[in-house]
Amino acid sequence: MQYLSTRGFSPQVDSAQAVLTGLAPDGGLYLPAQMPEFSWTDCVKADVLNMAEMILSAFLPDIPNMQTLVSKAYTGKFDTPELTPTVPVGDFHVLELFRGPTSAFKDVALSMLPQLMTAAKTAKGETKDILILTATSGDTGKAALEGFRDVDGIRVCVFYPHGGVSQVQRRQMVSQEGSNVAVCGIYGNFDDAQTGVKEIFTAFEEKQLPFRLSSANSMNIGRLVPQITYYFKAYRDLLDKKVISLGDEVNFSVPTGNFGDILAGYLAKLLGLPVGRLLCASNANNVLTDFILTGCYDRRRPLHKTASPSMDILVSSNLERLLALLCGDSATVAQWMQQLSTQGYYQIPRQLLEKIQKQFWAGCCTDEEGADAIARVWSRYGYLCDTHTASGWAVAEDYVNQTRDRRPMVVLSTASPYKFPAAVLSAIGEQAAGDEFAQMEQLHGATGVKIPKNLSNLRQKPELHQTVIEKDAMCTFVLSLKKEN
Ligand SMILES: *Cc1c(COP(=O)(O)O)cnc(C)c1O
């Protein structure tokens, strides 16, 4: 299957090459030239690993032995063989995506990506080591480090905004073990880290580096495709519980940052899954809410630090893929992206905006409204959710109140509440005390909800990666990584 850049200035590549490369050479993102043939009805009948295999094979046919890769990626890694269970909570259904090795939804994709990358490397006869460069708003970093640790022929380097991730998220990253990992803080925010990574991709000629660069951000198509699976899985769960009959539409509310998770939902819809509205939920950084309302994407505003740091983003990379899919004209997309980078905004035409509004709805909530949602869900239903999930919940409630849309609602739960214990404690009316580990214990004491092992174990782990650098030193840091190991 051929892949094209959203900006149209890069040559076509096959799916293995797209996974290997990550970002297209013209700065765009890869998309399949055509959507694959797919039987969504067969897919919803399969178990979760077979669902993943069907979806991955459809999008990435140039990567062989998908069944083996899927089984290696997921078997025994999640705390339930279902991987992503759906739990009824009040009138909604919560899709739990945080049951993996680092307690965030990124695990679903980043358990799979190393398998895809290694297989793509073999398929393309690539002999150089690969360096996975990743900017993280908190969760991708750890999930990538854990997914790629000690994988032969691949190294991984993560940049995170110093002071811009939660205490637990930081501890998770700086304590990472593995012979092929590097972790580095930057003085700047997530957008600085992401921009820096994108610049590194275009700064070097192939031969200047001892490795080939690739990305584990959702810019990589191999990161996006595994996320389609859980939309099918959630649909199947609602079928099994007789909440819906085959063909009924379901709405999904998605806590959104880089627009990857929600775009996977849109791809599920393009494969035929009966998805109704996709709700794009933001925190106080509500660039996407404004965009979906007005058609003007405007990043000329301060980035707020919020209680849901993984969504603190002003430039949502994957929106570019949605624009390319809906507008079909790569030259125009390239022009908007150019304008975004030079002038800080762009405006799409009315017609395109209407197309987007048919499929998507958007809302945002402040930290306070998010905290209220956590408290409400806890006191009414005895279900504890994290700060990101809370924005998805709050926006889903707003949507139902405003539209009276009665289709079943699935709220995607993207992290364990134990990754943000201080904020969650305060939301349920407890005063957080002590360090992040004391807070985890306190939250456990107050709610009885189990602490994920990977988080409670962190306390014993030494901090191995304490480097923090200026944002314009990122290139130098990458060059300093030797080809050893
Ligand atoms: C990454 C992340 C998000 C945002 O997902 P995108 O794919 O970037 O939109 C939301 N919640 C949590 C907990 C995350 O880690």
The ligand as a Gaussian input file, in Angstrom:
#p B3LYP/6-31G(d) Opt

LIG

0 1
 C       -1.398000      11.725000      25.115000
 C       -2.535000      11.834000      26.048000
 C       -3.735000      12.438000      25.670000
 C       -3.904000      13.107000      24.315000
 O       -3.886000      12.191000      23.249000
 P       -3.565000      12.727000      21.779000
 O       -3.484000      11.506000      20.949000
 O       -2.261000      13.445000      21.879000
 O       -4.678000      13.625000      21.400000
 C       -4.775000      12.459000      26.575000
 N       -4.649000      11.922000      27.807000
 C       -3.504000      11.332000      28.202000
 C       -3.425000      10.790000      29.576000
 C       -2.417000      11.246000      27.341000
 O       -1.293000      10.659000      27.751000

